């Protein structure tokens, strides 16, 4: 991809797809199902790709994944070193699908020398798919263009075609310019072509604006997500710092009590020995037992704090 394939524009990609496959897609995201990529390989390797396994009208993710599995299996069979990022492509994000189509066009052009394929019936091949020809969403114009629309031959790189490549169409030569004696008025066909070109320019501009809006929306969503995650990290950091300060505070107090219990002439005191036993008790239950035994021995009854008393009452009620 270091040969500049990623610099192929959106409009050039769409024109190439539509002219090669006799389609009328207007957005790169419409290639997300993987069916178009499958048929491009079918056009490049006639009769070798299993189009009967392709669902051209896949709407659900599992249906799209099956298309990409078929495509990846064909890549492996032909020794094509390319791994498709299926989880990204099926989401229909413009950037991911555009990058994949750019790679596919570069590969296609290397195999054909930048020419279009010859003697390929894209509509007939689509009819062999699971759900037939590409219908597109309800009310959309996606599908075959009208028969009056002449398919343009895409221009590509000038590299020499690889051996074993598909049959290619010879480049169309330019028509001769009219002689000096011809009238300067535009012919009806020329005027119609100019009007048609203006209409196409407007459509391309609309598509470009839609793509830019999608990029901006996705960027805004990512920025909001980053802000939210940053706030969560800051909150967790504050909680961790507070817990550390609290731990050091109580540890310092316990350390002072321990030093007091080990002080000569004090450590022999019976109550100090009890406190030391509580400090070194291996768990909370044993420490509580020591406290209760000491209370019974010296006070004649067990005293509990409010929290422990509420806990015992809850256990009795639950029983």
FINULO-956653 format. One record per residue (C-alpha): residue number from 1; x, y, z. Coordinates in steps of 0.2 Angstrom, whole numbers, always signed. Layout:
REM residues N
+------+-------+-------+-------+
: resi :     u :     v :     w :
+------+-------+-------+-------+
:  NUM :     X :     Y :     Z :
...
+------+-------+-------+-------+
//
This chain:
REM residues 319
+------+-------+-------+-------+
: resi :     u :     v :     w :
+------+-------+-------+-------+
:    1 :    +0 :    +0 :    +0 :
:    2 :   +15 :   +11 :    +0 :
:    3 :   +12 :   +15 :   -19 :
:    4 :    -1 :   +28 :   -15 :
:    5 :   -17 :   +17 :   -15 :
:    6 :   -23 :   +26 :    +1 :
:    7 :   -24 :   +42 :    -9 :
:    8 :   -37 :   +36 :   -21 :
:    9 :   -52 :   +48 :   -18 :
:   10 :   -70 :   +43 :   -13 :
:   11 :   -77 :   +48 :   -30 :
:   12 :   -64 :   +38 :   -40 :
:   13 :   -68 :   +23 :   -30 :
:   14 :   -87 :   +24 :   -32 :
:   15 :   -85 :   +27 :   -51 :
:   16 :   -73 :   +11 :   -52 :
:   17 :   -85 :    +0 :   -42 :
:   18 :  -101 :    +6 :   -52 :
:   19 :   -92 :    +4 :   -69 :
:   20 :   -85 :   -13 :   -65 :
:   21 :  -100 :   -21 :   -57 :
:   22 :  -114 :   -11 :   -66 :
:   23 :  -120 :    -4 :   -50 :
:   24 :  -126 :   +13 :   -44 :
:   25 :  -119 :   +14 :   -26 :
:   26 :  -117 :   +32 :   -19 :
:   27 :  -108 :   +29 :    -3 :
:   28 :   -93 :   +19 :    +2 :
:   29 :  -102 :   +12 :   +17 :
:   30 :  -113 :    +3 :    +5 :
:   31 :   -99 :   -10 :    +3 :
:   32 :   -99 :   -15 :   +21 :
:   33 :  -108 :   -31 :   +18 :
:   34 :   -93 :   -38 :    +9 :
:   35 :  -103 :   -43 :    -6 :
:   36 :   -96 :   -30 :   -18 :
:   37 :   -78 :   -35 :   -13 :
:   38 :   -83 :   -53 :   -17 :
:   39 :   -89 :   -49 :   -34 :
:   40 :   -74 :   -38 :   -38 :
:   41 :   -64 :   -54 :   -35 :
:   42 :   -76 :   -64 :   -46 :
:   43 :   -73 :   -51 :   -60 :
:   44 :   -54 :   -52 :   -58 :
:   45 :   -54 :   -71 :   -57 :
:   46 :   -69 :   -76 :   -69 :
:   47 :   -77 :   -93 :   -64 :
:   48 :   -66 :   -96 :   -49 :
:   49 :   -76 :   -86 :   -35 :
:   50 :   -91 :   -95 :   -27 :
:   51 :  -104 :   -82 :   -30 :
:   52 :  -118 :   -94 :   -25 :
:   53 :  -111 :   -92 :    -7 :
:   54 :  -113 :   -73 :    -7 :
:   55 :  -128 :   -64 :    +0 :
:   56 :  -129 :   -47 :   -10 :
:   57 :  -143 :   -41 :    +1 :
:   58 :  -136 :   -45 :   +18 :
:   59 :  -143 :   -34 :   +32 :
:   60 :  -138 :   -43 :   +48 :
:   61 :  -120 :   -44 :   +54 :
:   62 :  -120 :   -63 :   +54 :
:   63 :  -125 :   -63 :   +35 :
:   64 :  -111 :   -50 :   +32 :
:   65 :   -98 :   -61 :   +42 :
:   66 :  -102 :   -76 :   +30 :
:   67 :   -98 :   -65 :   +15 :
:   68 :   -81 :   -60 :   +23 :
:   69 :   -78 :   -78 :   +27 :
:   70 :   -80 :   -83 :    +9 :
:   71 :   -69 :   -69 :    +3 :
:   72 :   -55 :   -73 :   +16 :
:   73 :   -56 :   -91 :   +11 :
:   74 :   -53 :   -86 :    -7 :
:   75 :   -39 :   -75 :    -2 :
:   76 :   -31 :   -90 :    +6 :
:   77 :   -34 :  -101 :    -9 :
:   78 :   -26 :   -88 :   -21 :
:   79 :   -11 :   -85 :    -9 :
:   80 :   -17 :   -66 :    -7 :
:   81 :    -9 :   -60 :    +9 :
:   82 :   -23 :   -49 :   +16 :
:   83 :   -33 :   -51 :   +32 :
:   84 :   -50 :   -42 :   +32 :
:   85 :   -54 :   -33 :   +48 :
:   86 :   -72 :   -40 :   +48 :
:   87 :   -78 :   -33 :   +65 :
:   88 :   -74 :   -15 :   +59 :
:   89 :   -80 :   -16 :   +41 :
:   90 :   -98 :   -23 :   +46 :
:   91 :  -101 :    -8 :   +57 :
:   92 :  -102 :    +2 :   +41 :
:   93 :   -89 :   +16 :   +46 :
:   94 :   -84 :   +26 :   +31 :
:   95 :   -66 :   +27 :   +35 :
:   96 :   -63 :    +8 :   +37 :
:   97 :   -73 :    +3 :   +22 :
:   98 :   -64 :   +16 :   +11 :
:   99 :   -47 :   +10 :   +16 :
:  100 :   -52 :    -8 :   +12 :
:  101 :   -59 :    -3 :    -5 :
:  102 :   -43 :    +7 :    -8 :
:  103 :   -33 :    -8 :    -5 :
:  104 :   -44 :   -19 :   -16 :
:  105 :   -43 :    -6 :   -31 :
:  106 :   -24 :    -6 :   -29 :
:  107 :   -24 :   -25 :   -30 :
:  108 :   -36 :   -25 :   -45 :
:  109 :   -26 :   -12 :   -54 :
:  110 :   -10 :   -22 :   -52 :
:  111 :   -18 :   -38 :   -59 :
:  112 :   -26 :   -29 :   -74 :
:  113 :   -13 :   -15 :   -77 :
:  114 :   -27 :    -2 :   -73 :
:  115 :   -39 :    -8 :   -86 :
:  116 :   -57 :   -14 :   -84 :
:  117 :   -61 :   -32 :   -86 :
:  118 :   -69 :   -39 :  -102 :
:  119 :   -83 :   -51 :  -106 :
:  120 :   -89 :   -51 :   -88 :
:  121 :  -108 :   -51 :   -85 :
:  122 :  -110 :   -43 :   -67 :
:  123 :  -129 :   -43 :   -67 :
:  124 :  -129 :   -61 :   -72 :
:  125 :  -116 :   -66 :   -59 :
:  126 :  -126 :   -57 :   -45 :
:  127 :  -142 :   -67 :   -50 :
:  128 :  -133 :   -83 :   -45 :
:  129 :  -131 :   -76 :   -27 :
:  130 :  -141 :   -82 :   -12 :
:  131 :  -154 :   -68 :   -13 :
:  132 :  -151 :   -63 :   -31 :
:  133 :  -147 :   -46 :   -38 :
:  134 :  -143 :   -31 :   -26 :
:  135 :  -159 :   -23 :   -21 :
:  136 :  -153 :   -10 :    -9 :
:  137 :  -163 :    -2 :    +5 :
:  138 :  -182 :    +2 :    +1 :
:  139 :  -184 :   +18 :    -9 :
:  140 :  -165 :   +19 :   -13 :
:  141 :  -157 :   +21 :   -30 :
:  142 :  -144 :    +8 :   -26 :
:  143 :  -144 :    -6 :   -40 :
:  144 :  -141 :    -6 :   -58 :
:  145 :  -141 :   +11 :   -68 :
:  146 :  -152 :   +13 :   -82 :
:  147 :  -147 :    +4 :   -99 :
:  148 :  -145 :   +21 :  -107 :
:  149 :  -131 :   +25 :   -95 :
:  150 :  -114 :   +21 :  -103 :
:  151 :  -102 :   +13 :   -92 :
:  152 :   -86 :   +22 :   -90 :
:  153 :   -69 :   +14 :   -91 :
:  154 :   -59 :   +18 :   -75 :
:  155 :   -42 :   +24 :   -76 :
:  156 :   -29 :   +16 :   -66 :
:  157 :   -10 :   +14 :   -63 :
:  158 :    +1 :   +11 :   -78 :
:  159 :   +10 :    -4 :   -71 :
:  160 :   +13 :   -19 :   -82 :
:  161 :    -1 :   -32 :   -79 :
:  162 :    +4 :   -48 :   -69 :
:  163 :    +4 :   -64 :   -78 :
:  164 :   -12 :   -74 :   -78 :
:  165 :   -22 :   -58 :   -76 :
:  166 :   -40 :   -57 :   -83 :
:  167 :   -44 :   -51 :  -100 :
:  168 :   -44 :   -32 :  -101 :
:  169 :   -52 :   -19 :  -111 :
:  170 :   -42 :    -9 :  -123 :
:  171 :   -41 :   +10 :  -118 :
:  172 :   -54 :   +20 :  -128 :
:  173 :   -46 :   +32 :  -140 :
:  174 :   -51 :   +50 :  -140 :
:  175 :   -63 :   +56 :  -154 :
:  176 :   -56 :   +68 :  -167 :
:  177 :   -59 :   +87 :  -164 :
:  178 :   -71 :   +94 :  -177 :
:  179 :   -63 :  +104 :  -191 :
:  180 :   -61 :  +123 :  -191 :
:  181 :   -76 :  +125 :  -202 :
:  182 :   -88 :  +118 :  -190 :
:  183 :  -100 :  +130 :  -180 :
:  184 :   -95 :  +136 :  -163 :
:  185 :  -113 :  +132 :  -156 :
:  186 :  -114 :  +117 :  -144 :
:  187 :  -122 :  +102 :  -152 :
:  188 :  -138 :   +95 :  -142 :
:  189 :  -128 :   +79 :  -137 :
:  190 :  -114 :   +91 :  -130 :
:  191 :  -126 :  +101 :  -121 :
:  192 :  -134 :   +86 :  -113 :
:  193 :  -118 :   +79 :  -108 :
:  194 :  -113 :   +96 :  -100 :
:  195 :  -130 :   +96 :   -90 :
:  196 :  -127 :   +78 :   -85 :
:  197 :  -110 :   +82 :   -79 :
:  198 :  -116 :   +97 :   -68 :
:  199 :  -129 :   +85 :   -61 :
:  200 :  -116 :   +72 :   -57 :
:  201 :  -105 :   +86 :   -49 :
:  202 :  -119 :   +90 :   -38 :
:  203 :  -122 :   +72 :   -33 :
:  204 :  -104 :   +70 :   -29 :
:  205 :  -104 :   +86 :   -18 :
:  206 :  -119 :   +79 :    -8 :
:  207 :  -110 :   +62 :    -5 :
:  208 :   -94 :   +72 :    +0 :
:  209 :  -104 :   +82 :   +13 :
:  210 :  -113 :   +67 :   +19 :
:  211 :   -96 :   +58 :   +22 :
:  212 :   -89 :   +73 :   +31 :
:  213 :  -104 :   +74 :   +42 :
:  214 :  -102 :   +56 :   +46 :
:  215 :   -83 :   +59 :   +50 :
:  216 :   -87 :   +74 :   +61 :
:  217 :  -101 :   +64 :   +71 :
:  218 :   -89 :   +49 :   +74 :
:  219 :   -75 :   +61 :   +79 :
:  220 :   -87 :   +70 :   +91 :
:  221 :   -93 :   +53 :   +98 :
:  222 :   -75 :   +48 :  +101 :
:  223 :   -71 :   +65 :  +110 :
:  224 :   -86 :   +63 :  +122 :
:  225 :   -80 :   +45 :  +126 :
:  226 :   -63 :   +51 :  +129 :
:  227 :   -69 :   +65 :  +141 :
:  228 :   -80 :   +52 :  +150 :
:  229 :   -66 :   +40 :  +152 :
:  230 :   -54 :   +53 :  +158 :
:  231 :   -66 :   +59 :  +171 :
:  232 :   -68 :   +41 :  +177 :
:  233 :   -50 :   +39 :  +179 :
:  234 :   -48 :   +55 :  +189 :
:  235 :   -61 :   +49 :  +201 :
:  236 :   -54 :   +32 :  +203 :
:  237 :   -37 :   +40 :  +206 :
:  238 :   -44 :   +52 :  +220 :
:  239 :   -52 :   +37 :  +228 :
:  240 :   -36 :   +27 :  +228 :
:  241 :   -26 :   +41 :  +235 :
:  242 :   -40 :   +44 :  +249 :
:  243 :   -39 :   +25 :  +253 :
:  244 :   -20 :   +26 :  +254 :
:  245 :   -20 :   +40 :  +266 :
:  246 :   -34 :   +32 :  +277 :
:  247 :   -23 :   +16 :  +278 :
:  248 :    -8 :   +25 :  +283 :
:  249 :   -17 :   +35 :  +296 :
:  250 :   -24 :   +19 :  +305 :
:  251 :    -8 :    +9 :  +302 :
:  252 :    +2 :   +23 :  +311 :
:  253 :   -10 :   +23 :  +326 :
:  254 :    -9 :    +4 :  +327 :
:  255 :   +10 :    +5 :  +326 :
:  256 :   +10 :   +17 :  +341 :
:  257 :    -1 :    +5 :  +351 :
:  258 :   +11 :    -9 :  +347 :
:  259 :   +26 :    +1 :  +353 :
:  260 :   +17 :    +5 :  +369 :
:  261 :   +13 :   -13 :  +372 :
:  262 :   +31 :   -18 :  +370 :
:  263 :   +37 :    -4 :  +382 :
:  264 :   +46 :   -11 :  +398 :
:  265 :   +36 :   -11 :  +414 :
:  266 :   +21 :    -8 :  +404 :
:  267 :   +21 :   -24 :  +394 :
:  268 :   +18 :   -35 :  +410 :
:  269 :    +1 :   -27 :  +413 :
:  270 :   -13 :   -39 :  +410 :
:  271 :   -24 :   -27 :  +400 :
:  272 :    -9 :   -23 :  +389 :
:  273 :    -6 :   -41 :  +385 :
:  274 :   -24 :   -42 :  +380 :
:  275 :   -22 :   -28 :  +368 :
:  276 :    -7 :   -36 :  +361 :
:  277 :   -17 :   -52 :  +358 :
:  278 :   -30 :   -42 :  +349 :
:  279 :   -17 :   -34 :  +338 :
:  280 :    -9 :   -50 :  +333 :
:  281 :   -25 :   -60 :  +331 :
:  282 :   -25 :   -68 :  +313 :
:  283 :   -43 :   -63 :  +309 :
:  284 :   -57 :   -52 :  +314 :
:  285 :   -67 :   -66 :  +322 :
:  286 :   -53 :   -71 :  +334 :
:  287 :   -50 :   -53 :  +339 :
:  288 :   -69 :   -51 :  +343 :
:  289 :   -68 :   -67 :  +354 :
:  290 :   -54 :   -60 :  +364 :
:  291 :   -63 :   -44 :  +367 :
:  292 :   -79 :   -53 :  +373 :
:  293 :   -69 :   -65 :  +384 :
:  294 :   -60 :   -50 :  +392 :
:  295 :   -76 :   -41 :  +395 :
:  296 :   -84 :   -56 :  +403 :
:  297 :   -69 :   -58 :  +414 :
:  298 :   -67 :   -40 :  +420 :
:  299 :   -85 :   -33 :  +418 :
:  300 :   -96 :   -48 :  +420 :
:  301 :  -105 :   -45 :  +403 :
:  302 :  -102 :   -43 :  +385 :
:  303 :  -103 :   -25 :  +377 :
:  304 :  -105 :   -23 :  +359 :
:  305 :  -105 :    -7 :  +348 :
:  306 :  -120 :    -1 :  +339 :
:  307 :  -115 :    -8 :  +322 :
:  308 :  -112 :   -26 :  +329 :
:  309 :  -128 :   -25 :  +338 :
:  310 :  -138 :   -20 :  +323 :
:  311 :  -129 :   -35 :  +313 :
:  312 :  -134 :   -47 :  +327 :
:  313 :  -152 :   -41 :  +327 :
:  314 :  -153 :   -43 :  +308 :
:  315 :  -147 :   -61 :  +309 :
:  316 :  -160 :   -65 :  +322 :
:  317 :  -174 :   -57 :  +312 :
:  318 :  -168 :   -66 :  +296 :
:  319 :  -168 :   -83 :  +306 :
+------+-------+-------+-------+
//
